């Protein structure tokens, strides 16, 4: 049974196991809007729990190309790795029992903890997440997409509706509107922008996941955030908060 499988720590070469291990689907996660499976990933004596979202199980959306959400989840993870924040569980794109899809390490979290219970005690982390969402143009940052790991880590999940070429930022984190973005985050964004050029390994990997225009607009968003130096304001022509908020 799935509950007997260990949960691999993100630092324990999790990405290699996620990429090369055999996927055994345990069951359907009932609360996902798209087909989302709990799975075990096995490679010899090693095994761990993971979340598997096959591309062909994605519910069509009017504003995102069908079958691209798994790519966007992986792109968000790669951008977070380049920045050094926020914490997203290791995520890969690979073939599985239901076709190609996103496979993400399952992390153990504390029940009942989410953005609205964590915001006051973790202000610096919430600033990093808010900045990250502005970079990737996250159109669905619900409170329940921010979790407290049993190890004390603040984890971010569910980044399928991101990187759209039109401004669609929709989030529960509007706490810092018009405030200055911390200088270290600005420096990290500058370093990320410098990597969005042909020949850089990050850029080349993102080209396999996102459309050319989406990559150009990603760089433009970075330029704008760096130049302004402040957290964005809610859009006037787009619902700024997702529903439900948790």
Long-range contacts (C-beta under 8 A, 24 or more apart in sequence): 1-26, 2-26, 2-27, 2-38, 2-40, 2-49, 5-40, 5-47, 5-48, 5-49, 6-47, 6-48, 6-49, 7-48, 7-49, 7-106, 7-107, 7-108, 8-46, 8-48, 8-105, 10-89, 10-90, 10-105, 10-107, 14-48, 14-89, 14-90, 14-105, 15-90, 15-92, 17-41, 17-43, 17-46, 17-48, 18-50, 18-90, 18-91, 18-92, 18-94, 18-103, 18-104, 18-105, 19-92, 19-94, 21-46, 21-47, 23-50, 23-52, 23-96, 23-97, 23-103, 24-97, 25-52, 25-96, 25-97, 25-98, 33-59, 34-58, 34-59, 34-69, 34-160, 35-98, 37-98, 38-106, 39-96, 39-103, 41-103, 48-105, 48-106, 49-105, 49-106, 50-103, 50-104, 50-105, 50-106, 51-102, 51-103, 51-104, 51-105, 51-106, 52-96, 52-98, 52-101, 52-102, 52-103, 53-101, 53-102, 53-103, 53-104, 53-160, 54-96, 54-98, 54-99, 54-100, 54-101, 55-99, 55-100, 55-101, 55-102, 56-98, 56-99, 56-101, 57-98, 57-101, 58-160, 61-161, 63-164, 63-166, 63-168, 64-161, 64-164, 65-211, 69-102, 69-160, 69-161, 70-100, 70-101, 70-102, 70-160, 71-209, 71-210, 72-159, 72-160, 72-161, 72-162, 72-163, 72-209, 72-210, 73-102, 73-104, 73-158, 73-159, 73-160, 74-102, 74-209, 75-136, 75-162, 75-163, 75-206, 75-209, 75-210, 76-136, 76-159, 76-162, 76-163, 77-104, 77-159, 78-202, 78-205, 78-206, 78-209, 79-132, 79-135, 79-136, 79-192, 79-202, 79-206, 80-132, 80-156, 82-191, 82-192, 82-195, 82-202, 83-132, 83-135, 83-188, 83-189, 83-191, 83-192, 84-188, 85-128, 85-132, 85-185, 85-188, 86-125, 86-128, 86-129, 86-132, 86-154, 86-156, 87-153, 87-154, 87-155, 87-156, 88-155, 88-156, 88-157, 88-159, 89-155, 89-157, 93-209, 102-160, 104-157, 107-147, 107-149, 107-153, 107-155, 108-149, 108-150, 109-147, 109-148, 109-149, 109-150, 109-155, 110-147, 110-148, 110-149, 110-150, 113-147, 113-148, 114-143, 114-144, 114-146, 114-147, 114-246, 115-142, 115-143, 115-144, 115-145, 115-146, 115-172, 115-173, 115-246, 116-143, 116-172, 116-245, 116-246, 118-146, 118-148, 118-154, 119-173, 119-175, 122-154, 124-182, 125-154, 126-173, 126-175, 126-176, 127-176, 127-181, 127-182, 127-185, 127-231, 128-185, 129-154, 129-156, 129-173, 130-171, 130-173, 130-175, 130-176, 130-231, 131-181, 131-185, 131-189, 131-225, 131-231, 132-156, 133-169, 133-171, 133-173, 134-169, 134-221, 134-225, 134-231, 134-232, 135-189, 135-192, 135-218, 135-221, 135-222, 135-225, 136-162, 136-163, 136-218, 137-162, 137-163, 137-164, 137-167, 137-168, 137-169, 137-217, 137-218, 137-221, 138-162, 138-169, 138-170, 138-171, 139-164, 139-168, 139-169, 139-170, 139-242, 140-170, 140-242, 141-170, 141-171, 141-172, 141-173, 141-242, 142-172, 142-242, 142-244, 142-245, 142-246, 143-172, 143-245, 143-246, 144-246, 163-210, 163-214, 163-218, 164-214, 165-211, 165-213, 165-214, 165-217, 167-235, 167-238, 168-235, 168-238, 169-232, 169-234, 169-235, 169-238, 169-240, 170-238, 170-239, 170-240, 170-241, 170-242, 171-240, 171-241, 171-242, 172-241, 172-242, 172-245, 174-234, 174-240, 174-241, 176-231, 177-231, 177-232, 177-233, 177-234, 178-230, 178-231, 178-233, 179-230, 179-231, 180-229, 180-230, 181-225, 181-229, 181-230, 181-231, 186-226, 186-229, 189-222, 189-225, 189-226, 190-226, 192-222, 193-219, 193-222, 193-223, 193-226, 196-222
